[in-house]
């Protein structure tokens, strides 16, 4: 009722206003639509027509906007519902992937991809399925499709780079990492990955330049300490490469600086001695090797000293050093091993037997020790005892080399290397039985036990 009353009142007000306006504006208005077509209407009627047209246009725009808004909501709701369905299928596929059910994972992920081919995460998950199935070619193809959908996507680029790297395509992996760094120059993960590839390919200078950038972006702490150590290792490799090319002075300077910063880094000490020796400064080389052994107790220094003194035909000086060190530390079993071996090479068989037997009675038991003992027995004409041991010595050479083993991966080598060729770890090659010797205790006043009668 109130609404009707208001409408009637509004109509009355409008009618009164219209009649008043018409009364004071009695003229007509002519509107030309074309040169030949025109309409003449009273001014009041014209005003009403204009108002009605304005209302019609305004309401039309309003109704059109409302319609478009409702249509967009309806379409957005459908997209949302579709995205939720695709997301649910995708999550199920990833769950199967993580549980190892690759066949079911592939089926679910393909279904999700059919519903939404623009989803980058689905391409990545399918690539993981293909790679776990051993189909690297398909995995790379899926990753390339994901890359087209998201050209600057960090996750996509890292996945593609690591896939190339795992497949031995180092150049392509490096190109991807460089692309990552073009977009984010301070990305430490990309810099480390590119650095490691440069190391594997022997690009020491490029690796060093990257390492310097990594250090600039690294904070203090254990991680930064590790990065500083890698920086020294890369500097060392450049110095060692330079030494191979006859650059002794540069190698000496760099190795001395590295030793000041990392006194326990064995390769720098060894290479410093080698550089002195290459430069004809044998006295300096001897001091470096001797100081290296005193500080680190690594067999490589004894091996280097022995090679230098034997080549110089001065075994007496080496023997003197060994004996002086034994006087300082009579329980140095590693030195006893090398001293026994040297005595054996110098035909000092009785002293050799004493030192080698000290090792055996201390609980040290490994093949090459028995080989040395067997050789000593042979030289004492104890043929029967020597024969049994020599059956294990068919591969031994005339120098009775003890060899080295990587403390990190277990790879064995005849010659010492500053970096393990297998696992790429620096300063990891040691005497195979070093730990056994270190852990053993020298028995006071050991008695001489004829070899071969120890089990009686």
BAKOLDO-99574 format. One record per residue (C-alpha): x, z, y negated. Coordinates in Angstrom, 1 decimal. Example, Ala and Ser with C-alpha at 12.3 -4.5 7.8 and 13.67 -1.06 7.14 Angstrom:
# BAKOLDO-99574
<site <12.3,7.8,4.5>>
<site <13.7,7.1,1.1>>
***
This chain:
# BAKOLDO-99574
<site <0.0,0.0,0.0>>
<site <2.7,0.9,-2.4>>
<site <4.6,-2.3,-1.6>>
<site <1.4,-4.4,-2.3>>
<site <0.8,-2.5,-5.5>>
<site <4.4,-3.1,-6.6>>
<site <4.0,-6.8,-5.8>>
<site <0.8,-7.1,-7.8>>
<site <2.4,-5.3,-10.7>>
<site <5.4,-7.6,-10.6>>
<site <3.1,-10.6,-10.5>>
<site <1.1,-9.4,-13.5>>
<site <4.3,-8.7,-15.4>>
<site <5.6,-12.2,-14.6>>
<site <2.3,-13.8,-15.5>>
<site <2.1,-12.0,-18.9>>
<site <5.7,-12.9,-19.6>>
<site <5.2,-16.5,-18.6>>
<site <2.1,-16.8,-20.8>>
<site <3.9,-15.2,-23.7>>
<site <6.9,-17.5,-23.3>>
<site <4.6,-20.5,-23.1>>
<site <2.7,-19.4,-26.1>>
<site <5.8,-19.2,-28.3>>
<site <7.4,-22.3,-26.8>>
<site <4.6,-24.9,-26.8>>
<site <7.0,-27.9,-26.6>>
<site <7.8,-30.2,-23.7>>
<site <11.2,-30.9,-22.1>>
<site <12.1,-34.4,-20.7>>
<site <14.8,-34.6,-18.0>>
<site <16.3,-38.0,-17.1>>
<site <17.4,-38.4,-13.5>>
<site <18.4,-42.0,-14.0>>
<site <18.0,-44.5,-16.9>>
<site <14.5,-45.4,-15.6>>
<site <13.4,-42.1,-14.1>>
<site <12.5,-39.0,-16.0>>
<site <10.3,-36.0,-15.9>>
<site <8.6,-34.3,-18.9>>
<site <7.4,-30.7,-18.4>>
<site <6.4,-27.9,-20.6>>
<site <9.4,-25.7,-21.4>>
<site <7.9,-22.7,-19.7>>
<site <7.3,-24.6,-16.5>>
<site <10.9,-26.0,-16.7>>
<site <12.2,-22.5,-16.9>>
<site <10.3,-21.4,-13.9>>
<site <11.5,-24.4,-11.9>>
<site <15.1,-23.6,-12.9>>
<site <14.6,-20.0,-11.8>>
<site <13.1,-21.0,-8.5>>
<site <15.8,-23.5,-7.8>>
<site <18.5,-20.8,-8.5>>
<site <16.7,-18.4,-6.2>>
<site <16.6,-21.0,-3.4>>
<site <20.3,-21.9,-3.8>>
<site <21.3,-18.2,-3.9>>
<site <19.2,-17.3,-0.9>>
<site <20.4,-20.4,0.9>>
<site <24.1,-19.5,0.4>>
<site <23.3,-15.9,1.5>>
<site <21.5,-17.0,4.7>>
<site <24.4,-19.5,5.4>>
<site <27.0,-16.8,5.0>>
<site <25.1,-14.4,7.2>>
<site <24.8,-17.1,9.9>>
<site <28.5,-17.9,9.8>>
<site <29.4,-14.3,9.9>>
<site <27.2,-13.7,12.9>>
<site <28.6,-16.8,14.6>>
<site <32.2,-15.7,14.0>>
<site <31.3,-12.2,15.4>>
<site <29.8,-13.9,18.5>>
<site <32.8,-16.1,19.0>>
<site <35.2,-13.3,18.4>>
<site <33.4,-11.1,20.9>>
<site <33.7,-13.9,23.5>>
<site <37.5,-14.2,22.7>>
<site <37.9,-10.4,23.0>>
<site <36.0,-10.3,26.3>>
<site <38.1,-13.2,27.6>>
<site <41.3,-11.5,26.4>>
<site <40.3,-8.3,28.2>>
<site <39.5,-10.2,31.4>>
<site <42.9,-12.0,31.2>>
<site <44.7,-8.8,30.4>>
<site <43.2,-7.1,33.4>>
<site <44.2,-9.9,35.7>>
<site <47.7,-9.9,34.1>>
<site <48.2,-6.2,34.6>>
<site <47.1,-6.5,38.3>>
<site <49.6,-9.3,38.7>>
<site <52.4,-7.3,37.2>>
<site <51.5,-4.3,39.4>>
<site <51.8,-6.5,42.4>>
<site <55.1,-7.9,41.1>>
<site <56.5,-4.3,40.7>>
<site <55.3,-3.4,44.2>>
<site <57.1,-6.4,45.7>>
<site <54.0,-8.4,46.7>>
<site <55.2,-11.7,45.2>>
<site <52.6,-13.9,46.8>>
<site <49.7,-11.9,45.4>>
<site <51.5,-11.5,42.1>>
<site <51.9,-15.2,41.8>>
<site <48.2,-15.9,42.6>>
<site <47.0,-13.4,40.0>>
<site <49.4,-14.5,37.3>>
<site <48.5,-18.1,37.8>>
<site <44.9,-17.3,37.5>>
<site <45.6,-15.4,34.2>>
<site <47.6,-18.4,32.9>>
<site <44.8,-20.8,33.7>>
<site <42.5,-18.7,31.6>>
<site <44.9,-18.4,28.7>>
<site <47.9,-20.8,28.8>>
<site <49.2,-19.4,25.4>>
<site <50.1,-16.0,26.7>>
<site <53.9,-15.6,26.5>>
<site <53.9,-12.4,28.6>>
<site <52.2,-14.2,31.5>>
<site <55.0,-16.9,31.5>>
<site <57.6,-14.1,31.5>>
<site <56.0,-12.4,34.5>>
<site <55.7,-15.6,36.4>>
<site <59.3,-16.4,35.6>>
<site <60.2,-13.0,37.1>>
<site <58.3,-13.9,40.3>>
<site <60.1,-17.2,40.6>>
<site <63.5,-15.6,40.1>>
<site <62.8,-12.9,42.7>>
<site <61.8,-15.7,45.1>>
<site <65.1,-17.3,44.4>>
<site <63.7,-20.3,42.5>>
<site <65.9,-20.2,39.5>>
<site <64.9,-23.7,38.4>>
<site <61.2,-22.8,38.2>>
<site <62.0,-19.5,36.5>>
<site <64.0,-21.4,33.7>>
<site <61.2,-23.9,33.3>>
<site <58.6,-21.1,32.8>>
<site <61.0,-19.4,30.3>>
<site <61.4,-22.6,28.4>>
<site <57.6,-22.9,28.1>>
<site <57.5,-19.3,26.8>>
<site <60.2,-20.2,24.3>>
<site <58.1,-23.1,23.0>>
<site <55.2,-20.7,22.5>>
<site <57.4,-18.1,20.8>>
<site <60.7,-19.8,19.6>>
<site <62.1,-16.6,18.0>>
<site <60.9,-14.2,20.6>>
<site <63.7,-11.8,21.4>>
<site <62.4,-10.9,24.9>>
<site <62.1,-14.5,25.8>>
<site <65.5,-15.4,24.6>>
<site <67.2,-12.5,26.3>>
<site <65.4,-13.3,29.6>>
<site <66.5,-16.9,29.4>>
<site <70.1,-16.0,28.5>>
<site <70.4,-13.5,31.4>>
<site <68.9,-16.0,33.8>>
<site <71.4,-18.7,32.8>>
<site <74.2,-16.1,33.1>>
<site <73.1,-15.0,36.6>>
<site <73.0,-18.6,37.6>>
<site <76.6,-19.2,36.5>>
<site <75.6,-21.3,33.5>>
<site <77.8,-19.4,31.0>>
<site <77.8,-22.0,28.3>>
<site <74.1,-22.2,28.1>>
<site <73.8,-18.4,28.1>>
<site <76.3,-18.2,25.3>>
<site <74.3,-20.7,23.3>>
<site <71.2,-18.5,23.6>>
<site <73.0,-15.4,22.6>>
<site <74.4,-17.1,19.6>>
<site <70.9,-18.2,18.7>>
<site <69.8,-14.6,18.9>>
<site <72.6,-13.6,16.6>>
<site <71.6,-16.3,14.1>>
<site <68.2,-14.6,13.8>>
<site <69.5,-11.1,14.0>>
<site <73.2,-10.8,13.1>>
<site <73.4,-7.1,13.9>>
<site <71.8,-7.2,17.4>>
<site <74.3,-5.2,19.4>>
<site <72.8,-6.1,22.7>>
<site <73.3,-9.8,22.1>>
<site <76.8,-9.2,20.7>>
<site <77.8,-7.1,23.8>>
<site <76.4,-9.8,26.2>>
<site <78.2,-12.6,24.3>>
<site <81.4,-10.5,24.2>>
<site <81.3,-9.9,28.0>>
<site <80.9,-13.6,28.6>>
<site <83.9,-14.3,26.3>>
<site <85.9,-11.8,28.3>>
<site <84.9,-13.4,31.6>>
<site <86.0,-16.8,30.3>>
<site <89.2,-15.5,28.9>>
<site <88.2,-16.0,25.2>>
<site <90.0,-12.8,24.1>>
<site <90.1,-13.7,20.4>>
<site <86.4,-14.4,20.2>>
<site <85.7,-11.3,22.2>>
<site <87.8,-9.2,19.8>>
<site <86.0,-10.6,16.8>>
<site <82.7,-9.7,18.3>>
<site <83.9,-6.2,19.2>>
<site <84.9,-5.6,15.7>>
<site <81.4,-6.4,14.6>>
<site <79.9,-4.2,17.3>>
<site <82.0,-1.3,16.0>>
<site <80.8,-1.8,12.5>>
<site <77.2,-1.3,13.6>>
<site <77.9,1.5,16.1>>
<site <77.3,5.1,15.2>>
<site <79.6,8.0,16.2>>
<site <79.4,9.5,19.7>>
<site <80.3,8.6,23.2>>
<site <79.0,5.1,22.9>>
<site <81.2,4.5,19.8>>
<site <84.2,5.9,21.7>>
<site <83.6,3.5,24.5>>
<site <83.5,0.6,22.1>>
<site <86.8,1.7,20.5>>
<site <88.3,1.8,23.9>>
<site <87.1,-1.8,24.6>>
<site <88.6,-2.9,21.3>>
<site <92.0,-1.5,22.4>>
<site <91.6,-3.3,25.8>>
<site <90.9,-6.6,24.1>>
<site <93.9,-6.2,21.8>>
<site <96.0,-5.5,24.8>>
<site <94.8,-8.6,26.6>>
<site <95.7,-10.7,23.6>>
<site <99.2,-9.1,23.5>>
<site <99.6,-9.7,27.2>>
<site <98.6,-13.3,26.8>>
<site <101.1,-13.6,24.0>>
<site <103.8,-12.2,26.1>>
<site <103.1,-14.8,28.7>>
<site <103.9,-17.4,26.0>>
<site <107.1,-15.7,25.0>>
<site <105.8,-13.6,22.0>>
<site <107.7,-10.4,22.9>>
<site <107.9,-8.9,19.4>>
<site <104.1,-9.1,18.9>>
<site <103.4,-7.7,22.3>>
<site <105.8,-4.8,21.7>>
<site <104.2,-4.0,18.4>>
<site <100.6,-4.1,19.7>>
<site <101.4,-2.2,22.9>>
<site <103.2,0.6,21.0>>
<site <100.2,0.9,18.6>>
<site <97.8,1.1,21.6>>
<site <99.8,3.8,23.3>>
<site <99.7,5.9,20.1>>
<site <95.9,5.6,20.1>>
<site <95.3,5.8,23.9>>
<site <98.3,7.4,25.6>>
<site <96.6,7.2,29.0>>
<site <96.0,3.5,29.0>>
<site <98.5,2.4,31.7>>
<site <98.5,-1.4,31.1>>
<site <99.8,-0.9,27.6>>
<site <102.8,1.1,28.9>>
<site <103.5,-1.3,31.7>>
<site <103.3,-4.4,29.4>>
<site <105.5,-2.7,26.8>>
<site <108.2,-2.2,29.4>>
<site <107.7,-5.8,30.6>>
<site <108.1,-7.0,27.0>>
<site <111.3,-5.0,26.5>>
<site <112.6,-6.4,29.7>>
<site <111.7,-10.0,28.8>>
<site <113.4,-9.5,25.5>>
<site <116.6,-8.4,27.3>>
<site <116.2,-4.7,26.3>>
<site <116.4,-3.2,29.8>>
<site <117.4,0.3,28.5>>
<site <114.1,0.5,26.5>>
<site <112.2,-0.9,29.4>>
<site <113.6,1.8,31.7>>
<site <112.6,4.5,29.2>>
<site <109.1,3.2,28.9>>
<site <108.7,3.1,32.7>>
<site <110.2,6.5,33.2>>
<site <108.1,8.1,30.4>>
<site <105.0,6.3,31.8>>
<site <105.5,7.9,35.2>>
<site <106.2,11.4,33.8>>
<site <103.0,11.2,31.7>>
<site <100.6,9.5,34.1>>
<site <102.1,9.8,37.6>>
<site <101.1,6.1,38.4>>
<site <103.0,4.3,41.2>>
<site <103.2,1.1,39.1>>
<site <106.0,2.6,37.0>>
<site <108.0,3.5,40.1>>
<site <107.5,0.0,41.4>>
<site <108.6,-1.5,38.0>>
<site <111.7,0.8,37.9>>
<site <112.7,-0.1,41.5>>
<site <112.4,-3.8,40.7>>
<site <114.5,-3.5,37.6>>
<site <117.2,-1.4,39.1>>
<site <117.4,-3.4,42.3>>
<site <117.7,-6.7,40.4>>
<site <120.4,-5.1,38.3>>
<site <122.1,-4.1,41.5>>
<site <122.1,-0.5,40.3>>
<site <120.1,1.5,42.9>>
<site <122.2,4.5,42.3>>
<site <120.7,5.0,38.9>>
<site <117.2,4.8,40.3>>
<site <118.1,7.2,43.1>>
<site <119.4,9.6,40.4>>
<site <116.2,9.4,38.5>>
<site <114.1,10.1,41.6>>
<site <116.2,13.0,42.6>>
<site <116.1,14.5,39.1>>
<site <112.3,14.2,39.1>>
<site <112.2,15.9,42.5>>
<site <114.1,18.8,41.1>>
<site <111.6,19.2,38.3>>
<site <108.6,18.9,40.7>>
<site <109.4,19.2,44.4>>
<site <105.7,18.9,45.3>>
<site <105.4,15.4,43.8>>
<site <104.4,13.7,47.1>>
<site <103.9,10.3,45.4>>
<site <107.6,10.4,44.3>>
<site <108.6,11.5,47.8>>
<site <107.0,8.4,49.2>>
<site <108.9,6.1,46.9>>
<site <112.1,8.1,47.3>>
<site <111.8,7.9,51.1>>
<site <111.1,4.2,50.8>>
<site <114.1,3.7,48.5>>
<site <116.4,5.6,50.8>>
<site <115.2,3.5,53.7>>
<site <116.0,0.3,51.8>>
<site <119.5,1.7,51.0>>
<site <120.1,2.6,54.7>>
<site <120.0,6.3,53.9>>
<site <117.9,6.8,57.0>>
<site <118.2,10.6,57.5>>
<site <117.1,11.4,53.9>>
<site <114.4,8.8,54.2>>
<site <113.1,10.5,57.4>>
<site <113.1,13.9,55.7>>
<site <111.0,12.7,52.7>>
<site <108.6,10.7,54.8>>
<site <108.2,13.5,57.3>>
<site <107.5,15.9,54.5>>
<site <104.5,13.7,53.6>>
<site <103.2,13.5,57.1>>
<site <103.5,17.2,57.7>>
<site <101.6,17.8,54.5>>
<site <98.6,16.1,56.0>>
<site <99.1,12.6,54.5>>
<site <98.1,10.0,57.1>>
<site <97.9,6.3,56.3>>
<site <99.1,3.1,57.9>>
<site <102.0,2.3,55.6>>
<site <103.5,5.7,55.9>>
<site <103.6,5.2,59.7>>
<site <105.2,1.8,59.0>>
<site <107.9,3.3,57.0>>
<site <108.5,6.0,59.6>>
<site <108.5,3.3,62.3>>
<site <111.2,1.4,60.4>>
<site <113.2,4.6,60.0>>
<site <113.0,5.3,63.7>>
<site <114.1,1.8,64.5>>
<site <117.1,2.2,62.3>>
<site <117.9,5.4,64.2>>
<site <117.6,3.4,67.4>>
<site <114.4,5.3,68.6>>
<site <113.0,2.0,69.8>>
<site <110.1,3.3,71.9>>
<site <108.7,5.3,69.1>>
<site <109.1,2.5,66.6>>
<site <107.4,-0.2,68.8>>
<site <104.1,1.5,68.7>>
<site <104.2,1.7,64.9>>
<site <105.4,-1.8,64.5>>
<site <102.3,-3.1,66.3>>
<site <100.5,-2.1,63.1>>
<site <103.2,-3.6,60.9>>
<site <103.0,-7.3,61.8>>
<site <102.0,-8.1,58.2>>
<site <104.6,-6.0,56.4>>
<site <107.2,-7.8,54.4>>
<site <110.9,-7.2,54.1>>
<site <110.4,-5.1,50.9>>
<site <107.9,-2.8,52.6>>
<site <105.4,-3.2,49.8>>
<site <102.8,-0.5,49.5>>
<site <100.3,-2.6,47.5>>
<site <97.5,-1.5,45.2>>
<site <93.7,-0.9,45.4>>
<site <91.1,-0.9,42.7>>
<site <89.8,2.6,42.1>>
<site <86.5,1.2,40.9>>
<site <85.5,-1.5,43.5>>
<site <88.0,-1.1,46.3>>
<site <89.6,-4.6,46.1>>
<site <93.1,-4.7,47.4>>
<site <96.1,-6.5,45.9>>
<site <99.8,-7.0,46.7>>
<site <100.9,-7.0,43.1>>
<site <99.8,-4.6,40.3>>
<site <97.4,-6.1,37.7>>
<site <96.3,-4.6,34.4>>
<site <92.7,-5.6,35.1>>
<site <90.9,-5.9,38.4>>
<site <90.1,-9.6,39.0>>
<site <87.0,-8.5,41.1>>
<site <85.2,-6.0,39.0>>
<site <86.9,-6.7,35.6>>
<site <87.9,-3.0,35.1>>
<site <91.0,-2.3,33.2>>
<site <93.6,0.3,34.3>>
<site <92.0,0.8,37.8>>
<site <94.7,-0.3,40.2>>
<site <96.3,2.5,42.1>>
<site <98.2,3.2,45.3>>
<site <95.6,3.1,48.1>>
<site <96.5,6.5,49.3>>
<site <97.1,8.1,45.8>>
<site <94.2,10.6,46.0>>
<site <95.3,11.7,49.5>>
<site <98.8,12.3,48.3>>
<site <97.6,14.1,45.2>>
<site <95.3,16.4,47.1>>
<site <98.0,17.3,49.7>>
<site <100.1,20.4,49.5>>
<site <103.8,20.4,50.4>>
<site <104.5,22.9,53.2>>
<site <107.5,25.2,52.3>>
<site <110.6,24.6,54.3>>
<site <109.1,21.9,56.6>>
<site <110.7,21.5,59.9>>
<site <112.0,18.2,61.2>>
<site <109.6,16.9,63.8>>
<site <110.7,13.9,65.8>>
<site <108.2,11.1,65.2>>
<site <106.2,10.5,68.4>>
<site <106.1,14.1,69.5>>
<site <103.6,15.4,66.9>>
<site <100.7,15.4,69.3>>
<site <102.4,17.3,72.0>>
***
